[in-house]
């Protein structure tokens, strides 16, 4: 596996993946993991303090594209993936894993 430098918006990370597309899906997964870990609450939000700071949770924000390179961050020769397409691939993967999990639970 190769090492990829992945960046988009506030996300910067290094990941070992089979290819750049997998690295893009990893970026989406990092964001979705943070969202899934948020506590469910019906409490009103305080507009004076960002929710992430109030709950000591760092959030990531992705841009319209994800930049991926095997050479380092901030490279002009990086591969650029569409964030929406990376999210679609992540969602398809999640649906497949959820279906397998459900089948195993029914055994």
C-alpha positions in Angstrom: 0.0 0.0 0.0 1.1 3.5 -0.7 1.1 6.5 1.7 -1.2 9.4 0.6 -1.3 13.0 1.9 -4.9 14.0 1.9 -6.3 17.5 2.3 -9.5 19.3 1.9 -10.8 22.3 3.9 -9.8 21.8 7.5 -8.8 18.1 7.1 -5.2 17.2 6.6 -4.1 13.6 7.1 -1.7 10.9 6.0 -3.2 7.4 5.2 -2.0 4.1 3.8 -4.4 3.1 1.0 -4.4 1.0 -2.2 -5.1 4.0 -4.3 -6.0 7.7 -4.3 -9.8 7.0 -4.6 -9.6 5.0 -1.3 -7.7 7.9 0.2 -10.6 10.2 -0.8 -13.2 7.9 0.8 -11.0 7.8 3.9 -11.3 11.6 4.1 -15.1 11.4 3.9 -15.1 8.7 6.5 -13.0 10.8 8.9 -15.7 13.5 8.7 -18.6 11.2 9.0 -17.0 9.5 12.1 -16.9 12.9 13.8 -20.5 13.5 13.0 -21.6 10.1 14.2 -19.8 10.6 17.5 -21.7 13.8 18.3 -24.0 13.4 21.3 -27.7 13.6 20.5 -29.3 16.5 22.3 -32.5 18.6 22.2 -30.9 21.4 24.1 -31.0 24.8 22.4 -27.7 25.9 20.8 -25.9 28.9 22.2 -25.2 31.2 19.2 -22.4 33.0 21.1 -20.2 29.9 21.3 -19.6 27.4 18.5 -21.1 24.0 19.3 -17.7 22.3 18.7 -16.0 24.4 21.3 -18.8 24.0 23.8 -18.5 20.2 23.6 -14.8 20.1 23.0 -15.1 18.4 19.7 -13.0 19.3 16.7 -14.9 19.2 13.5 -13.6 18.9 9.9 -15.1 20.8 7.0 -14.4 19.6 3.5 -14.2 21.7 0.4 -15.7 20.8 -3.0 -12.6 18.8 -3.9 -10.1 16.6 -2.0 -6.4 17.0 -2.9 -4.3 13.8 -2.7 -0.6 13.3 -3.3 2.0 10.6 -2.6 4.7 13.3 -2.3 3.3 15.7 0.4 0.8 18.4 1.3 0.2 21.5 -0.8 1.5 20.0 -4.0 0.6 21.5 -7.4 0.9 18.0 -8.9 -1.7 16.4 -6.7 -4.7 14.5 -7.8 -8.0 16.3 -7.3 -11.1 14.2 -6.4 -14.6 15.5 -6.3 -15.8 15.5 -2.7 -19.4 14.6 -3.7 -18.2 11.5 -5.7 -16.0 10.5 -2.7 -19.1 10.8 -0.5 -21.2 8.7 -2.9 -18.5 5.9 -2.8 -18.4 6.1 1.0 -22.2 5.9 1.2 -22.3 2.8 -1.1 -19.6 1.2 0.9 -21.5 1.9 4.2 -24.7 0.5 2.8 -22.9 -2.7 1.7 -21.3 -3.1 5.1 -24.7 -2.4 6.9 -26.4 -5.1 4.7 -23.7 -7.7 5.5 -24.0 -6.8 9.2 -27.8 -7.3 9.1 -27.4 -10.6 7.4 -24.9 -11.9 10.0 -27.3 -10.7 12.8 -30.1 -12.8 11.3 -28.0 -16.0 11.3 
